[in-house]
Amino acid sequence: METSEIIRKVRQIEIKTRGLSKNIFAGEYHSAFKGRGMTFSEIREYQYGDDIRSVDWNVTARFGHPYIKIFEEERELTVMLLVDVSGSKDFGTTKKMKRDICTEIAATLAFSTIQNNDKIGLILFSDKIEKFIPPKKGRKHVLHIIRELIDFTPENKETDVAVALRYMTNIIKRSSIAFVISDFIAPDFEKELQIANRKHDIVALQIFDIRETDLPDVGLVKLKDAETGKRIWVDTADRTLRKAYRQQWSESQLTLQKMFTKASVDSVSMNTADDYVKTLLKLFKMRG
C-alpha cells in the first residue's frame, strides 16, 4: 500500500474512532475499567477497625505488634491490544472484512485509553508473535498503532491465541487490561487464558462473518482455507452438509463460551454486519 493511501486510511479511522471514543465511550470506559486496580502504598500500625486481612504478618512478627498494608486505587492503567492478524481475518461477505472491523475496534479502544490518560500497547499475532509495540501514551503513539493495523503484513497465516497470551504474560509485568481481538478459530488455549487472567484482566472480543455460521445454497463451489491455502469443492445444495456446517459452528461457539466462563473472562461476539458500537457499549455497561 502506498504511503499516501496509508495516511488517508489512518486519517479516516482517526476521525471516526476518535469521535466515538470522545463522545460515546469516554465515560463508559472510565466506569468499566478505572478503579479496578489497587497498588501498594505504605505500611502503618494496626488501628482499631482495620481489616485484619490487611495485616502484614512478616512486619508484625519483626516489631512484635500488628502492622497493615495500605493500598490505593491505581490512577493509571496499562491497556494491551492483542490483535489476530492471521489469514482468516481477510474474509468478509458484507461491506467490511474481519480485519477492517478489528482495526476500527482496536482504534476506538486506543483513543478511549489515551483520553483517560492510560498507556496503550499492541501485540499482533498469527501462530507466532508478529509485532510488539510497548505501552505508551499520546495521540502520536495511537496513530502509530493504527498505521500498523492497516498496513502490517504478517509472515504467517495460521492462528495460535495461546502464543499471544503466553507472550503477554511474560513481557507485561504490570497488571493490565488486555483486549484479545480475534475470530478465535484456533487450537485450544484454555490453560494460557487462565494463567493470563490471573495476572491481567482479559476481555475477549470475537469477530466473525455471517457466512461462517451458515452456508448458503449456491450449488457447487470451490472454497479456500485462508490460513492453510487448502482448496476443496463443496456442494452447498446438500442439506445434510449445510446442517452439519451450522452444527459445527454452534458446537465451537459453545466450547469457546464455556472456556471464557471457566476462566472468568468477559467476552462478546459480533459479526462484520453488526454495529460494534452498541456491542462495546453493552460490554462496558456490563462491567461498570
FENNOR-V612329 format. One line per field, one symbol per residue. ss: DSSP state (h for helix, s for strand, l for the rest). phi: phi as a letter, one per 30 degrees, with the letter a starting at -180 (. if undefined). psi: psi as a letter, one per 20 degrees, with the letter a starting at -180 (. if undefined). A space follows every 50 residues. Layout:
# FENNOR-V612329
ss = ???
phi = ???
psi = ???
This chain:
# FENNOR-V612329
ss = llhhhhhhhhhhhhhhhhhhhhhhhhhhhhhhhllllsssssssslllll lhhhslhhhhhhhlllsssssssllllsssssssllhhhllllllllhhh hhhhhhhhhhhhhhhlllssssssslllssssssssllhhhhhhhhhhhh hlllllllllhhhhhhhhhhhlllllsssssslllllllhhhhhhhhhhl sssssssslhhhlllllllsssssllllllssssslllhhhhhhhhhhhh hhhhhhhhhhhhlllssssssllllhhhhhhhhhhhhl
phi = .deddddddeddddedddddddccceddddddbdidcbbdcacbddbejd dddcdcdddeddcibdbbdccbdddbcccccccdcdddddbaccdbdedd dedddddddddddddciccbbbbcbbcaddabcddbcjdedddddddddd cdcddccdcbdeddddddedccddebcbcccadhdadebdddddddddcc cdbccccbceddcbcddbidbccbddccidcbdbcdddddddddddddde dddddddddddddhcdbbbbcdcddddddddddddddd
psi = pqghhggggggghggghhgggghgighggghhhqjhqpqpgrprqpqpiq phiipohghghhiiqpqqppqqpphpqpppooppkrhihlppjbhqrhhg gggggggghghhghhjkrqprpopqdjrohqpoqprrqghgghggggghg ipoqhqhrpnhhgggggghhhohqprpooooriknrrpkgghggghihhr npppopprqhiihppqnkbpqpqpohhhippqppniiohgghghgggggg hhgggghhggghjlppqqqqriirohghghgggghhi.
